[in-house]
Amino acid sequence: MASFKPTRIPSYPKIGEKVTQDTLYWKNYKTPIQIKEFGAVSAIDFSPLSPYNYAVTASTRIHIYGPYSQEPVKTFTRFKDTAYSGRFRADGRLLVAGSEDCVVRLFDISGRVALRMFRGHSKAVHLTDFTSDGFRIISGSDDYTCRLWDIPNSVELNSYSEHTDYVRCGTTSKLNPDLFITGSYDHTVKVFDSRTDRSVMSMDHSQPVESVLLFPSEGLLVSAVSLCCCAFAAHWSMQQVCSLAAPQVSWPWFCFCVQPEDGAVVVGMANGVLSVKHRKSPEEKPEAGSTKRRRPSYRVFVKGRNYAPKQEDFLVSRPVRMHLEKYDKQLKSFQVSKALDTVLEARIRTKTPEITVAVMQELNRRGRLKNALAGRDERSLTILLSFLIGHVVDPRFTPVLVNVAEMILDIYVQAVGRSALVDKQIVRLQELVEKEIDLQQELLEVLGMLDTLFATMTTKKAAATTESPTNGVAATGEQGLSLQAS
């Protein structure tokens, strides 16, 4: 005989809450851990190799943290002024950083003293990064220049002076060691090739550029305005860009970074606080409808620990006792009317209407809903109609409650006219359903017009593209996030 399964209570989003890929993504993370730094956090970068330590640039130092540590495992303090843009090399063994004193410093992760110091900029260096071959460094400065440095020989290879304002961000190509990109407060994003003396492409963002990011295919480029930051998330249905979609915090962000495989998200704030959110493990994600289990006592943990299992032993598992709610116990004993009465109690129907709807749905699945609705007196019928009036137009419950309303009208059609209160509720319920039907019809008409409009726009756009092809496309969003395709 199959065991009784408790009624599954669906989890609904809150009223007004929009369920998107963003909200589903952030729900997979634990409550953030906060770490206090010595100053505003200006840069965060994860090592590309396990265990994925991360470098935090704040004030005049760079701290290296382990994935779960709340204290630095390594500190670089050989900066005379504010440090910027600490980044790991692809092998995780070297780290480069700029500073307010115009010097680019290269560190060995296993040491403390700078291996190389590159001088040439005349103002603060906010951008540093390694080329994909690992033998060169790019830097960008408030002196409007970006420079290319050779690591083995500790010399400058080239200097580019095309920007007309601060160079505050940039990135290197992972597919081509000669390509790198810079963003500037002069509203432009430029693509450089180290084999030439000038940029090979320039794009207008129309706002000061604070962050740039290349898609893995490197056919698309994302640029963001001042006070924005971008990073990739890898565990969505497709590779997506995390920008300002993360949960809001009380202080302005300066930077954030996502660990490889999305194991953690680290946010650096203007008040010097580092907020670390770790991804929940599969064991920590509760299944739908599951209840929190009590923690076993100490005696349970130590019982039998001194016994060594033998090969001829048989393991007999103890059946797990299932806790059933009152309405589930009544359903199990086929008391369908009492089960419906239980979930129509004031405490359940007002605070957790999803439980009431779930039991109605379960009764309908069993073919016993009409039996549970029949034979009610004026008081219980009034409570039931009040619940329908309050929730029948809720899009979460409409498919179930419309069916319940139809059954009630079929069952009690002969009783109409016997109670003024019941008659008034039935009229009100009918008005709500008719109004909802009218709104649905209007919505379908609007959707039809929009489909026609979009189809016309797509046809015109395709025709225009055929007549005048271009080499690049740029689209700028309302939030200042720009997507470039090359």
C-alpha positions as a printed Julia matrix, in Angstrom:
486×3 Matrix{Float64}:
   0.0    0.0     0.0
   1.43   3.36   -1.01
   2.19   5.77    1.85
   0.2    9.0     2.19
   1.94  12.05    0.75
   1.34  15.43    2.43
  -0.33  18.17    0.42
   2.25  20.07   -1.57
   2.02  23.81   -0.87
   3.39  25.77   -3.86
   5.69  28.68   -3.11
   4.38  31.87   -4.71
   6.24  35.14   -5.19
   5.13  38.06   -3.06
   2.52  40.38   -4.5
   4.29  42.84   -6.77
   7.52  40.83   -6.79
   8.73  40.07  -10.29
  10.4   36.68  -10.66
  13.33  37.0   -13.07
  16.62  35.26  -13.73
  18.18  37.84  -11.4
  15.93  37.08   -8.41
  16.3   33.32   -8.86
  20.09  33.71   -9.11
  20.46  35.75   -5.9
  18.2   33.43   -3.88
  20.88  30.73   -4.25
  23.24  32.68   -1.98
  23.53  32.73    1.8
  23.28  35.76    4.07
  26.32  37.97    3.42
  29.35  38.04    5.69
  30.82  41.51    6.24
  34.53  42.25    6.65
  35.84  45.71    7.56
  38.73  47.05    5.49
  40.97  50.05    6.24
  39.43  52.23    3.54
  37.1   52.27    0.55
  37.4   49.05   -1.49
  38.4   50.01   -5.04
  39.04  46.61   -6.66
  38.36  42.89   -6.14
  39.81  40.07   -8.24
  39.58  36.28   -7.86
  42.51  34.02   -8.58
  41.61  31.86  -11.62
  42.94  28.74   -9.86
  41.45  26.73   -6.97
  40.93  27.43   -4.08
  40.03  30.78   -5.67
  41.58  33.22   -3.22
  40.69  36.83   -3.95
  42.63  40.09   -3.83
  41.02  43.14   -2.23
  42.51  46.55   -3.01
  41.72  49.12   -0.32
  43.56  52.18    0.9
  47.37  51.65    0.75
  47.34  47.86    0.78
  46.15  44.72   -0.98
  44.76  41.86    1.11
  44.52  38.27   -0.13
  41.61  36.34    1.38
  40.85  32.64    1.25
  37.42  31.6    -0.07
  35.95  31.3     3.46
  38.44  33.25    5.59
  37.49  36.46    7.34
  41.1   37.44    7.97
  43.71  38.09    5.23
  46.02  35.19    4.44
  48.48  37.58    2.76
  49.03  41.34    2.73
  50.97  43.63    0.38
  51.68  47.01    1.97
  54.62  48.38   -0.05
  52.61  51.33   -1.38
  53.47  54.94   -0.6
  49.94  56.08   -1.42
  46.53  54.64   -2.35
  46.67  51.36   -4.3
  44.41  50.56   -7.27
  43.37  47.67   -9.5
  45.05  44.63   -7.94
  44.73  41.78  -10.47
  45.98  38.19  -10.72
  47.8   36.69  -13.66
  46.15  33.67  -15.33
  48.41  31.25  -13.43
  47.57  32.88  -10.07
  51.27  33.32   -9.19
  51.71  37.04   -9.94
  49.68  40.12   -9.03
  49.89  43.61  -10.53
  48.57  46.88   -9.1
  48.68  50.61   -9.82
  48.84  53.39   -7.27
  48.36  57.08   -6.61
  52.16  57.56   -6.7
  52.18  56.84  -10.5
  54.03  53.51  -10.16
  52.91  50.07  -11.44
  54.04  47.3    -9.08
  54.35  43.58   -9.79
  54.23  41.09   -6.86
  54.93  37.39   -6.45
  52.08  35.86   -4.43
  54.57  33.85   -2.38
  56.61  36.97   -1.43
  55.98  40.43   -0.05
  58.39  42.78   -1.84
  57.59  44.02   -5.38
  59.4   42.04   -8.09
  59.17  44.89  -10.62
  58.32  48.6   -10.45
  57.3   50.26  -13.73
  57.68  54.05  -13.83
  56.57  56.36  -16.63
  53.1   57.65  -15.8
  52.86  61.19  -14.43
  49.58  60.74  -12.52
  47.66  58.07  -10.59
  47.42  54.64  -12.25
  43.89  53.23  -11.89
  44.06  50.44  -14.5
  46.39  47.44  -14.58
  46.03  44.01  -16.19
  48.04  41.17  -17.71
  47.94  40.27  -21.39
  46.86  36.69  -22.08
  50.42  35.52  -22.8
  51.37  36.55  -19.25
  54.55  38.41  -20.31
  53.16  41.94  -20.61
  51.16  44.41  -18.53
  48.81  47.2   -19.61
  48.21  50.27  -17.47
  45.9   53.29  -17.67
  46.39  56.57  -15.86
  44.88  59.93  -15.02
  47.57  61.41  -17.28
  45.26  60.36  -20.18
  47.67  57.66  -21.4
  47.68  53.89  -21.47
  50.97  52.02  -21.62
  52.27  48.53  -22.43
  55.09  47.07  -20.29
  57.39  44.09  -20.78
  57.72  41.99  -17.61
  61.01  40.09  -18.19
  62.96  43.2   -19.22
  61.03  45.68  -17.02
  60.72  48.24  -19.86
  57.95  50.22  -21.53
  57.03  48.82  -24.96
  54.54  51.46  -26.11
  52.5   54.45  -24.95
  49.11  55.52  -26.33
  47.87  59.1   -25.89
  44.53  59.12  -27.7
  42.25  59.6   -24.7
  41.48  63.18  -23.65
  40.49  62.44  -20.04
  41.21  60.0   -17.21
  41.69  56.34  -18.22
  39.93  54.49  -15.38
  39.13  51.0   -16.7
  40.15  48.39  -19.21
  40.53  44.71  -19.98
  42.69  42.42  -22.11
  41.66  39.86  -24.7
  41.91  36.24  -23.58
  41.99  35.03  -27.19
  44.56  37.44  -28.64
  47.55  38.57  -26.5
  47.97  41.71  -28.62
  44.49  43.17  -28.06
  43.36  45.24  -25.09
  40.51  47.7   -24.42
  40.37  50.9   -22.36
  37.51  53.08  -21.09
  37.87  56.74  -20.27
  36.07  59.7   -18.76
  36.22  61.25  -22.27
  33.12  59.04  -22.99
  35.0   56.67  -25.33
  35.94  53.01  -25.34
  39.0   52.2   -27.46
  40.39  48.92  -28.76
  44.18  48.77  -29.14
  46.49  46.34  -30.94
  50.02  46.27  -29.52
  51.39  45.68  -33.02
  50.25  49.16  -34.1
  50.81  52.66  -32.72
  47.14  53.72  -32.7
  43.78  52.32  -31.62
  42.05  50.08  -34.12
  38.49  50.96  -32.99
  36.81  53.71  -30.98
  33.23  53.68  -29.6
  31.27  56.55  -28.08
  29.46  55.72  -24.82
  28.15  59.31  -24.31
  28.99  59.13  -20.58
  32.19  58.72  -18.51
  33.15  55.02  -18.7
  33.93  53.32  -15.38
  33.84  49.62  -16.31
  34.32  47.49  -19.44
  33.84  43.76  -19.89
  34.36  41.36  -22.81
  32.07  38.4   -23.41
  33.93  35.05  -23.54
  33.42  34.91  -27.32
  34.88  38.46  -27.45
  32.36  39.43  -30.12
  30.48  41.57  -27.6
  31.71  44.28  -25.25
  29.87  45.76  -22.26
  30.68  49.24  -20.99
  29.21  50.92  -17.91
  29.08  54.51  -16.66
  30.55  55.94  -13.48
  29.38  54.25  -10.24
  28.59  51.04  -12.11
  30.5   47.77  -12.22
  30.12  44.57  -14.24
  31.09  40.91  -13.83
  30.11  37.58  -15.37
  27.9   34.95  -13.76
  28.39  31.45  -15.13
  25.54  29.4   -13.63
  22.57  30.96  -15.43
  20.86  29.29  -18.37
  23.27  31.26  -20.53
  26.28  33.33  -19.59
  24.93  36.62  -18.28
  26.33  39.92  -17.1
  25.79  40.94  -13.45
  25.63  44.71  -13.23
  23.45  46.63  -10.77
  21.03  43.68  -10.61
  22.4   42.38   -7.32
  20.53  43.08   -4.07
  20.93  46.68   -2.97
  23.15  47.53   -0.01
  23.1   50.52    2.32
  26.32  52.11    0.98
  27.41  52.85   -2.6
  29.32  50.12   -4.4
  32.81  50.68   -5.72
  33.37  47.19   -7.16
  32.24  43.59   -7.11
  33.5   40.28   -8.46
  32.07  36.78   -8.97
  34.14  33.72   -8.08
  34.75  31.17  -10.88
  31.82  28.72  -10.94
  29.82  31.34   -8.99
  30.97  29.97   -5.63
  30.85  33.44   -4.06
  30.07  37.07   -4.83
  32.17  39.77   -3.16
  31.08  43.43   -3.06
  33.33  46.32   -2.05
  31.66  49.44   -0.66
  32.57  53.08   -0.16
  32.54  52.75    3.65
  35.31  50.13    3.55
  33.03  47.15    4.15
  33.55  43.96    2.17
  30.31  41.98    1.74
  30.8   38.28    0.88
  27.9   36.06   -0.2
  28.66  32.33   -0.57
  26.6   30.07   -2.79
  24.4   27.53   -1.01
  25.43  23.9    -1.33
  22.83  21.4    -2.64
  22.32  20.12    0.93
  21.4   23.63    2.11
  18.67  24.17   -0.49
  15.35  23.04    1.04
  13.0   21.12   -1.22
   9.52  22.45   -1.89
   7.13  21.58    0.92
   9.88  20.27    3.21
   9.84  21.15    6.91
  12.78  21.96    9.15
  13.98  18.88   11.03
  14.92  18.94   14.7
  18.6   18.63   15.48
  19.38  15.17   16.94
  20.55  15.0    20.53
  24.13  14.31   21.58
  23.2   10.74   22.53
  22.12  10.03   18.95
  25.46  11.24   17.59
  27.63   9.07   19.88
  25.46   5.95   19.93
  27.26   3.01   18.35
  30.37   5.02   17.42
  32.65   2.44   19.08
  31.29  -0.41   16.93
  33.31  -1.42   13.85
  31.04  -2.5    10.96
  31.62  -6.0     9.57
  31.18  -7.3     6.04
  28.42  -9.77    7.03
  26.32  -7.1     8.79
  22.85  -6.27    7.49
  21.75  -2.65    7.6
  18.13  -2.19    8.69
  16.93   1.38    8.24
  14.36   2.77   10.64
  11.24   4.17    8.93
  11.06   7.95    9.14
   7.99   9.23   10.97
   6.21  11.85    8.92
   4.63  14.85   10.61
   1.24  15.66    9.09
  -0.7   18.88    9.44
  -4.28  18.71   10.73
  -5.79  19.06    7.25
  -3.5   16.3     5.91
  -4.6   13.95    8.7
  -8.22  14.66    7.76
  -7.5   14.09    4.09
  -5.77  10.83    4.96
  -8.92   9.64    6.76
 -11.15  10.91    3.87
 -12.8   13.65    5.97
 -12.87  16.03    3.01
 -15.39  18.55    4.39
 -13.49  18.86    7.67
 -10.2   19.31    5.8
 -11.71  22.2     3.83
 -13.16  23.7     7.04
  -9.71  23.52    8.66
  -8.0   25.54    5.93
 -10.89  28.04    5.91
 -10.19  28.96    9.52
  -9.45  32.67    9.9
  -5.76  32.16   10.76
  -4.99  30.09    7.65
  -7.21  31.74    5.06
  -5.99  35.27    5.87
  -2.27  34.72    6.55
  -1.54  31.77    4.23
  -4.19  31.63    1.49
  -1.87  29.44   -0.6
  -2.53  26.56    1.85
  -6.3   26.92    1.38
  -5.92  26.96   -2.41
  -3.53  23.98   -2.34
  -6.03  21.87   -0.37
  -8.81  22.84   -2.8
  -6.56  21.79   -5.67
  -5.79  18.48   -3.93
  -9.5   17.82   -3.38
 -10.19  18.55   -7.04
  -7.39  16.15   -8.07
  -9.0   13.43   -5.97
 -12.44  14.15   -7.41
 -13.82  15.05   -3.96
 -14.01  18.84   -4.22
 -17.75  18.91   -4.98
 -18.41  16.68   -1.95
 -16.4   19.04    0.28
 -18.3   22.08   -0.99
 -21.79  20.58   -0.66
 -24.03  20.5     2.42
 -22.88  23.8     3.94
 -24.95  26.06    6.13
 -25.2   29.83    5.7
 -22.22  30.61    7.96
 -19.73  28.21    6.36
 -20.9   29.12    2.85
 -20.45  32.82    3.66
 -16.86  32.19    4.79
 -16.14  30.25    1.6
 -17.64  32.96   -0.66
 -15.71  35.66    1.23
 -12.46  33.8     0.51
 -13.32  33.53   -3.19
 -14.22  37.22   -3.44
 -10.92  38.18   -1.81
  -8.67  36.0    -4.0
 -10.4   34.99   -7.23
  -8.75  37.84   -9.19
  -5.28  37.05   -7.75
  -3.38  35.64  -10.77
  -1.67  33.1    -8.49
  -4.98  31.49   -7.5
  -7.37  32.32  -10.35
  -7.11  28.96  -12.24
  -8.15  27.01   -9.11
 -10.69  29.41   -7.61
 -12.65  29.99  -10.83
 -13.28  26.24  -10.92
 -14.4   26.33   -7.27
 -16.75  29.25   -7.97
 -18.39  27.35  -10.86
 -18.96  24.31   -8.63
 -20.52  26.44   -5.87
 -22.95  28.04   -8.32
 -23.93  24.6    -9.67
 -24.47  23.17   -6.18
 -26.34  26.1    -4.57
 -28.3   27.46   -7.53
 -31.52  26.15   -5.94
 -30.73  28.0    -2.7
 -30.51  31.46   -4.31
 -33.03  33.82   -2.72
 -33.05  32.18    0.71
 -30.31  34.32    2.25
 -29.8   38.01    1.52
 -26.14  37.83    2.62
 -25.32  34.85    0.39
 -27.15  36.45   -2.55
 -25.15  39.65   -2.13
 -21.87  37.71   -2.09
 -22.77  35.75   -5.19
 -23.58  38.98   -7.07
 -20.25  40.48   -5.96
 -18.38  37.35   -7.07
 -20.09  37.47  -10.46
 -19.1   41.14  -10.92
 -15.45  40.38  -10.14
 -15.31  37.48  -12.57
 -16.98  39.5   -15.36
 -14.59  42.42  -14.78
 -11.61  40.06  -14.93
 -12.88  38.6   -18.2
 -13.19  42.11  -19.69
  -9.63  42.97  -18.59
  -8.3   39.75  -20.13
 -10.02  40.56  -23.43
  -8.52  44.07  -23.46
  -5.09  42.62  -22.69
  -5.36  40.18  -25.59
  -6.26  43.06  -27.92
  -3.25  45.09  -26.74
  -0.94  42.09  -27.17
  -2.25  41.61  -30.69
  -1.51  45.24  -31.57
   1.99  44.99  -30.06
   2.72  41.82  -32.04
   1.73  43.61  -35.23
   3.84  46.65  -34.33
   6.93  44.56  -33.49
   6.56  42.52  -36.68
   6.46  45.75  -38.72
   9.51  47.18  -36.94
  11.48  43.96  -37.45
  10.69  43.95  -41.17
  11.78  47.6   -41.58
  14.96  47.03  -39.59
  15.9   43.99  -41.66
  15.33  45.96  -44.86
  17.44  48.88  -43.62
  20.28  46.53  -42.61
  20.25  44.94  -46.06
  20.47  48.34  -47.77
  23.27  49.81  -45.61
  25.37  47.21  -43.73
  27.68  48.47  -40.96
  30.75  47.12  -39.28
  29.56  47.69  -35.71
  26.41  48.13  -33.68
  26.08  50.01  -30.4
  23.08  50.13  -28.09
  22.96  52.16  -24.89
  20.48  51.34  -22.13
  18.68  53.75  -19.82
  20.93  52.81  -16.92
  24.08  53.74  -18.82
  24.97  50.14  -19.73
  26.22  49.9   -23.3
  26.52  46.74  -25.4
  28.9   46.85  -28.34
  29.07  44.2   -31.07
  32.09  43.97  -33.3
